[in-house]
Amino acid sequence: MTIFSDDVISGVTGHMNGDHTDDNLLIARAFGYPGATASTMVGVTEAAGLWRVTDVDGEHELSVAWPGGPIAERPEIRREVVALYIAACAKLGVPARGEHEEPATSHHGAGHAADETHGDRAAHGEDAAEGADAATDRPFSVIIRESSWSDHSDSEGATFMEDIMRGKGSLQDYVDLVAQHYFMYEALEAAAERVAGDRRFAGFHTPALVRLPALEADLAHLIGADWRDRIVAVPATLEYAARMREVAAEGWVAGVVAHHYTRYLGDLSGGQYIAKRVAKQHGLPGAGIAFYHFAELGDLAEFKNRYRAALDVLGAQLDADERVRMLDEVRTAYAFNTAVFRDLGQAKLAAA
């Protein structure tokens, strides 16, 4: 039994399986299966986190009790997962990532880095400004990630996307998602081109990131040669694309980066989990999921580290107001993303 809703569990597990695959493996190796070769978070209860672990002996179910004791609120989940990660690192003799170097001292005394409630405050200018100024000693990439964590989880928890991530969505659901991606990346990559000459953008975009050719190939495979005549953008996608074009027209580099970050880092993280799920469920070994293939980038973890380093450099160049404005734009991007999933869900119901 669990007191957490399916949406909350889906958001948390999707986030962990997309962005924190290495953390899942560390936790499995530290708390029961030292020879684990794969670990997927599959559930959350008030007492423990649940993982499905693979080693040479097969698959196993692993339950790891929360270090701080039973929990009851969603923000406590992340705090306890962070505590488990830190404990796993300590047990295995592995250094924790910079943003998690200082562990919480008690169940009730967790630091802000492990407290997701501050994410809601970022929606309010004065509180977000205070948080950004107070946190300038921390990497800007960490501030961005923490301030938008709840938004990110909400998008994963949208029912349409939840079905795809759980393997419950149909092939048509996936096709509809790919179609929306086409309209999004048409706008995003045009925005990137528009600010490409600005030195502040140099550390973010590379030709190996460009997705439009892959999307065109996927749509041709999934729909047919006449795919351009058969795809339609849902209202939220149109608004999303319009916002990206608006930001680019303004020449606002930090705003373009906000959208660039939410899309591409998502593709390189949770997107890889989605690709594996869809490929297995619908028999798409390569054609149809080319969008998620980034072989030309090399090691994805290394690229993401370089990308976050570029975010840190950009953050150091922005004043407090501009940092707040960029954080707001990141959250706006996540809100558009969630709205797209909701529109897709409504369109699916209408067509049923």
Contacts in CASP RR format, 6 or more apart in sequence:
PFRMAT RR
TARGET T0000
AUTHOR 0000-0000-0000
METHOD contacts of the structure
MODEL  1
MTIFSDDVISGVTGHMNGDHTDDNLLIARAFGYPGATASTMVGVTEAAGL
WRVTDVDGEHELSVAWPGGPIAERPEIRREVVALYIAACAKLGVPARGEH
EEPATSHHGAGHAADETHGDRAAHGEDAAEGADAATDRPFSVIIRESSWS
DHSDSEGATFMEDIMRGKGSLQDYVDLVAQHYFMYEALEAAAERVAGDRR
FAGFHTPALVRLPALEADLAHLIGADWRDRIVAVPATLEYAARMREVAAE
GWVAGVVAHHYTRYLGDLSGGQYIAKRVAKQHGLPGAGIAFYHFAELGDL
AEFKNRYRAALDVLGAQLDADERVRMLDEVRTAYAFNTAVFRDLGQAKLA
AA
1 45 0 8 1.000
2 9 0 8 1.000
2 43 0 8 1.000
2 44 0 8 1.000
2 45 0 8 1.000
2 46 0 8 1.000
3 45 0 8 1.000
3 46 0 8 1.000
3 72 0 8 1.000
4 44 0 8 1.000
4 45 0 8 1.000
4 46 0 8 1.000
4 74 0 8 1.000
4 77 0 8 1.000
6 162 0 8 1.000
7 157 0 8 1.000
7 159 0 8 1.000
7 162 0 8 1.000
8 44 0 8 1.000
8 74 0 8 1.000
8 77 0 8 1.000
8 153 0 8 1.000
9 43 0 8 1.000
9 44 0 8 1.000
10 156 0 8 1.000
10 157 0 8 1.000
10 162 0 8 1.000
10 165 0 8 1.000
10 166 0 8 1.000
11 153 0 8 1.000
11 154 0 8 1.000
11 156 0 8 1.000
11 157 0 8 1.000
11 162 0 8 1.000
12 41 0 8 1.000
12 43 0 8 1.000
12 44 0 8 1.000
12 77 0 8 1.000
12 78 0 8 1.000
12 81 0 8 1.000
12 153 0 8 1.000
13 40 0 8 1.000
13 41 0 8 1.000
13 42 0 8 1.000
13 43 0 8 1.000
13 44 0 8 1.000
14 41 0 8 1.000
14 156 0 8 1.000
14 165 0 8 1.000
14 270 0 8 1.000
14 273 0 8 1.000
15 149 0 8 1.000
15 152 0 8 1.000
15 153 0 8 1.000
15 156 0 8 1.000
16 23 0 8 1.000
16 24 0 8 1.000
16 41 0 8 1.000
16 81 0 8 1.000
17 24 0 8 1.000
17 40 0 8 1.000
17 41 0 8 1.000
17 270 0 8 1.000
17 273 0 8 1.000
18 269 0 8 1.000
18 270 0 8 1.000
18 271 0 8 1.000
18 272 0 8 1.000
18 273 0 8 1.000
19 266 0 8 1.000
19 269 0 8 1.000
19 270 0 8 1.000
20 85 0 8 1.000
21 39 0 8 1.000
21 273 0 8 1.000
22 301 0 8 1.000
23 81 0 8 1.000
23 85 0 8 1.000
23 88 0 8 1.000
24 39 0 8 1.000
24 40 0 8 1.000
24 41 0 8 1.000
24 51 0 8 1.000
25 36 0 8 1.000
25 38 0 8 1.000
25 39 0 8 1.000
26 85 0 8 1.000
26 88 0 8 1.000
26 89 0 8 1.000
26 92 0 8 1.000
26 94 0 8 1.000
27 39 0 8 1.000
27 51 0 8 1.000
27 64 0 8 1.000
27 84 0 8 1.000
27 85 0 8 1.000
27 88 0 8 1.000
28 36 0 8 1.000
28 39 0 8 1.000
28 51 0 8 1.000
28 53 0 8 1.000
28 62 0 8 1.000
29 35 0 8 1.000
29 36 0 8 1.000
29 39 0 8 1.000
29 88 0 8 1.000
29 92 0 8 1.000
30 87 0 8 1.000
30 88 0 8 1.000
30 89 0 8 1.000
30 91 0 8 1.000
30 92 0 8 1.000
31 62 0 8 1.000
31 64 0 8 1.000
31 84 0 8 1.000
31 88 0 8 1.000
31 91 0 8 1.000
32 53 0 8 1.000
32 62 0 8 1.000
33 39 0 8 1.000
33 53 0 8 1.000
33 55 0 8 1.000
33 60 0 8 1.000
33 62 0 8 1.000
35 55 0 8 1.000
35 56 0 8 1.000
36 53 0 8 1.000
36 54 0 8 1.000
36 55 0 8 1.000
37 54 0 8 1.000
37 55 0 8 1.000
37 56 0 8 1.000
38 53 0 8 1.000
38 54 0 8 1.000
39 51 0 8 1.000
39 52 0 8 1.000
39 53 0 8 1.000
39 54 0 8 1.000
39 62 0 8 1.000
40 51 0 8 1.000
40 52 0 8 1.000
40 53 0 8 1.000
41 49 0 8 1.000
41 50 0 8 1.000
41 51 0 8 1.000
42 50 0 8 1.000
42 51 0 8 1.000
42 52 0 8 1.000
42 61 0 8 1.000
43 49 0 8 1.000
43 50 0 8 1.000
44 50 0 8 1.000
44 77 0 8 1.000
46 70 0 8 1.000
46 71 0 8 1.000
46 72 0 8 1.000
47 65 0 8 1.000
47 66 0 8 1.000
47 69 0 8 1.000
47 70 0 8 1.000
48 63 0 8 1.000
48 64 0 8 1.000
48 65 0 8 1.000
48 66 0 8 1.000
49 63 0 8 1.000
49 64 0 8 1.000
49 65 0 8 1.000
49 66 0 8 1.000
49 80 0 8 1.000
49 81 0 8 1.000
49 84 0 8 1.000
50 61 0 8 1.000
50 62 0 8 1.000
50 63 0 8 1.000
51 61 0 8 1.000
51 62 0 8 1.000
51 63 0 8 1.000
51 64 0 8 1.000
52 59 0 8 1.000
52 60 0 8 1.000
52 61 0 8 1.000
52 62 0 8 1.000
53 59 0 8 1.000
53 60 0 8 1.000
53 61 0 8 1.000
53 62 0 8 1.000
54 60 0 8 1.000
64 84 0 8 1.000
66 80 0 8 1.000
66 83 0 8 1.000
66 84 0 8 1.000
67 80 0 8 1.000
67 83 0 8 1.000
67 84 0 8 1.000
67 87 0 8 1.000
67 107 0 8 1.000
68 80 0 8 1.000
68 83 0 8 1.000
68 106 0 8 1.000
68 107 0 8 1.000
69 80 0 8 1.000
69 107 0 8 1.000
71 77 0 8 1.000
71 80 0 8 1.000
74 116 0 8 1.000
75 115 0 8 1.000
75 116 0 8 1.000
75 117 0 8 1.000
78 114 0 8 1.000
78 116 0 8 1.000
78 149 0 8 1.000
79 104 0 8 1.000
79 110 0 8 1.000
79 114 0 8 1.000
79 115 0 8 1.000
79 116 0 8 1.000
82 100 0 8 1.000
82 104 0 8 1.000
82 110 0 8 1.000
82 113 0 8 1.000
82 114 0 8 1.000
83 103 0 8 1.000
83 104 0 8 1.000
83 110 0 8 1.000
83 114 0 8 1.000
85 96 0 8 1.000
85 100 0 8 1.000
86 96 0 8 1.000
86 100 0 8 1.000
86 103 0 8 1.000
87 103 0 8 1.000
88 94 0 8 1.000
89 95 0 8 1.000
89 96 0 8 1.000
90 96 0 8 1.000
98 139 0 8 1.000
98 142 0 8 1.000
99 113 0 8 1.000
99 138 0 8 1.000
99 139 0 8 1.000
99 142 0 8 1.000
99 145 0 8 1.000
99 146 0 8 1.000
100 113 0 8 1.000
100 114 0 8 1.000
102 111 0 8 1.000
102 113 0 8 1.000
104 110 0 8 1.000
104 111 0 8 1.000
104 114 0 8 1.000
112 118 0 8 1.000
112 146 0 8 1.000
113 138 0 8 1.000
113 142 0 8 1.000
113 146 0 8 1.000
116 146 0 8 1.000
116 149 0 8 1.000
116 150 0 8 1.000
118 131 0 8 1.000
118 146 0 8 1.000
118 147 0 8 1.000
119 146 0 8 1.000
119 147 0 8 1.000
119 148 0 8 1.000
119 149 0 8 1.000
119 150 0 8 1.000
120 150 0 8 1.000
121 127 0 8 1.000
121 128 0 8 1.000
121 131 0 8 1.000
122 128 0 8 1.000
122 147 0 8 1.000
122 148 0 8 1.000
122 327 0 8 1.000
122 328 0 8 1.000
122 331 0 8 1.000
123 328 0 8 1.000
123 331 0 8 1.000
125 324 0 8 1.000
125 328 0 8 1.000
128 147 0 8 1.000
128 324 0 8 1.000
128 327 0 8 1.000
128 328 0 8 1.000
129 320 0 8 1.000
129 321 0 8 1.000
129 324 0 8 1.000
132 143 0 8 1.000
132 320 0 8 1.000
132 323 0 8 1.000
132 324 0 8 1.000
132 327 0 8 1.000
133 320 0 8 1.000
135 143 0 8 1.000
136 320 0 8 1.000
139 308 0 8 1.000
139 311 0 8 1.000
139 312 0 8 1.000
140 311 0 8 1.000
140 312 0 8 1.000
140 314 0 8 1.000
140 315 0 8 1.000
140 316 0 8 1.000
140 318 0 8 1.000
140 323 0 8 1.000
141 308 0 8 1.000
141 309 0 8 1.000
141 311 0 8 1.000
141 312 0 8 1.000
143 323 0 8 1.000
143 327 0 8 1.000
144 261 0 8 1.000
144 311 0 8 1.000
144 326 0 8 1.000
144 327 0 8 1.000
144 330 0 8 1.000
147 327 0 8 1.000
147 330 0 8 1.000
147 331 0 8 1.000
148 262 0 8 1.000
148 327 0 8 1.000
148 330 0 8 1.000
148 331 0 8 1.000
148 334 0 8 1.000
151 330 0 8 1.000
151 331 0 8 1.000
151 334 0 8 1.000
151 335 0 8 1.000
151 338 0 8 1.000
152 334 0 8 1.000
154 334 0 8 1.000
154 338 0 8 1.000
155 161 0 8 1.000
155 334 0 8 1.000
155 337 0 8 1.000
155 338 0 8 1.000
155 341 0 8 1.000
156 162 0 8 1.000
156 165 0 8 1.000
158 338 0 8 1.000
158 341 0 8 1.000
158 342 0 8 1.000
159 341 0 8 1.000
159 342 0 8 1.000
159 345 0 8 1.000
160 173 0 8 1.000
160 341 0 8 1.000
160 342 0 8 1.000
160 344 0 8 1.000
160 345 0 8 1.000
160 348 0 8 1.000
161 177 0 8 1.000
161 341 0 8 1.000
162 168 0 8 1.000
163 169 0 8 1.000
163 173 0 8 1.000
164 173 0 8 1.000
164 174 0 8 1.000
164 177 0 8 1.000
164 274 0 8 1.000
164 277 0 8 1.000
164 278 0 8 1.000
165 273 0 8 1.000
165 274 0 8 1.000
165 277 0 8 1.000
167 277 0 8 1.000
167 281 0 8 1.000
169 281 0 8 1.000
171 222 0 8 1.000
171 282 0 8 1.000
173 344 0 8 1.000
173 348 0 8 1.000
174 222 0 8 1.000
174 278 0 8 1.000
174 282 0 8 1.000
175 222 0 8 1.000
175 223 0 8 1.000
176 344 0 8 1.000
176 347 0 8 1.000
176 348 0 8 1.000
177 344 0 8 1.000
178 215 0 8 1.000
178 218 0 8 1.000
178 219 0 8 1.000
178 222 0 8 1.000
178 288 0 8 1.000
178 291 0 8 1.000
179 219 0 8 1.000
179 231 0 8 1.000
179 232 0 8 1.000
179 233 0 8 1.000
180 233 0 8 1.000
180 234 0 8 1.000
180 237 0 8 1.000
180 340 0 8 1.000
180 344 0 8 1.000
181 211 0 8 1.000
181 215 0 8 1.000
181 291 0 8 1.000
182 212 0 8 1.000
182 215 0 8 1.000
182 216 0 8 1.000
182 219 0 8 1.000
182 231 0 8 1.000
183 231 0 8 1.000
183 233 0 8 1.000
183 237 0 8 1.000
183 238 0 8 1.000
183 241 0 8 1.000
184 237 0 8 1.000
184 240 0 8 1.000
184 241 0 8 1.000
184 244 0 8 1.000
184 263 0 8 1.000
184 340 0 8 1.000
185 211 0 8 1.000
185 212 0 8 1.000
185 215 0 8 1.000
185 263 0 8 1.000
186 212 0 8 1.000
186 241 0 8 1.000
187 240 0 8 1.000
187 241 0 8 1.000
187 242 0 8 1.000
187 244 0 8 1.000
187 245 0 8 1.000
188 244 0 8 1.000
188 259 0 8 1.000
188 260 0 8 1.000
188 263 0 8 1.000
189 210 0 8 1.000
189 211 0 8 1.000
189 212 0 8 1.000
190 245 0 8 1.000
190 248 0 8 1.000
191 244 0 8 1.000
191 245 0 8 1.000
191 247 0 8 1.000
191 248 0 8 1.000
191 256 0 8 1.000
191 259 0 8 1.000
191 260 0 8 1.000
192 201 0 8 1.000
192 204 0 8 1.000
192 205 0 8 1.000
192 256 0 8 1.000
192 260 0 8 1.000
194 248 0 8 1.000
194 249 0 8 1.000
194 251 0 8 1.000
194 256 0 8 1.000
195 201 0 8 1.000
195 248 0 8 1.000
195 251 0 8 1.000
195 253 0 8 1.000
195 256 0 8 1.000
196 205 0 8 1.000
198 251 0 8 1.000
198 253 0 8 1.000
200 253 0 8 1.000
200 254 0 8 1.000
200 314 0 8 1.000
200 317 0 8 1.000
201 253 0 8 1.000
201 256 0 8 1.000
201 257 0 8 1.000
203 306 0 8 1.000
203 307 0 8 1.000
203 310 0 8 1.000
203 313 0 8 1.000
204 257 0 8 1.000
204 260 0 8 1.000
204 261 0 8 1.000
204 307 0 8 1.000
204 310 0 8 1.000
205 260 0 8 1.000
206 297 0 8 1.000
207 296 0 8 1.000
208 294 0 8 1.000
208 296 0 8 1.000
208 297 0 8 1.000
209 264 0 8 1.000
209 294 0 8 1.000
209 297 0 8 1.000
211 267 0 8 1.000
211 291 0 8 1.000
214 290 0 8 1.000
214 291 0 8 1.000
214 293 0 8 1.000
215 290 0 8 1.000
215 291 0 8 1.000
217 287 0 8 1.000
217 288 0 8 1.000
217 290 0 8 1.000
218 287 0 8 1.000
218 288 0 8 1.000
218 289 0 8 1.000
218 290 0 8 1.000
218 291 0 8 1.000
219 227 0 8 1.000
219 231 0 8 1.000
220 227 0 8 1.000
221 287 0 8 1.000
221 288 0 8 1.000
222 288 0 8 1.000
223 230 0 8 1.000
223 231 0 8 1.000
233 241 0 8 1.000
234 340 0 8 1.000
234 343 0 8 1.000
234 344 0 8 1.000
234 347 0 8 1.000
235 343 0 8 1.000
236 336 0 8 1.000
236 339 0 8 1.000
236 340 0 8 1.000
236 342 0 8 1.000
236 343 0 8 1.000
237 340 0 8 1.000
237 343 0 8 1.000
239 336 0 8 1.000
239 339 0 8 1.000
240 333 0 8 1.000
240 336 0 8 1.000
240 337 0 8 1.000
240 339 0 8 1.000
240 340 0 8 1.000
243 259 0 8 1.000
243 332 0 8 1.000
243 336 0 8 1.000
244 256 0 8 1.000
244 259 0 8 1.000
247 255 0 8 1.000
247 256 0 8 1.000
247 258 0 8 1.000
247 259 0 8 1.000
247 329 0 8 1.000
248 256 0 8 1.000
253 314 0 8 1.000
254 314 0 8 1.000
254 318 0 8 1.000
254 322 0 8 1.000
254 325 0 8 1.000
254 326 0 8 1.000
254 329 0 8 1.000
255 325 0 8 1.000
255 326 0 8 1.000
255 329 0 8 1.000
257 311 0 8 1.000
257 314 0 8 1.000
257 326 0 8 1.000
258 326 0 8 1.000
258 329 0 8 1.000
258 330 0 8 1.000
258 332 0 8 1.000
258 333 0 8 1.000
259 329 0 8 1.000
259 333 0 8 1.000
261 307 0 8 1.000
261 311 0 8 1.000
261 330 0 8 1.000
262 330 0 8 1.000
262 333 0 8 1.000
262 334 0 8 1.000
262 337 0 8 1.000
263 333 0 8 1.000
264 307 0 8 1.000
265 304 0 8 1.000
265 307 0 8 1.000
267 291 0 8 1.000
267 292 0 8 1.000
267 294 0 8 1.000
268 294 0 8 1.000
268 297 0 8 1.000
268 300 0 8 1.000
268 303 0 8 1.000
268 304 0 8 1.000
269 304 0 8 1.000
271 292 0 8 1.000
272 292 0 8 1.000
272 300 0 8 1.000
274 292 0 8 1.000
275 289 0 8 1.000
275 291 0 8 1.000
275 292 0 8 1.000
275 293 0 8 1.000
278 284 0 8 1.000
278 289 0 8 1.000
279 285 0 8 1.000
279 286 0 8 1.000
279 289 0 8 1.000
286 293 0 8 1.000
294 300 0 8 1.000
294 303 0 8 1.000
297 303 0 8 1.000
315 323 0 8 1.000
315 326 0 8 1.000
318 326 0 8 1.000
END
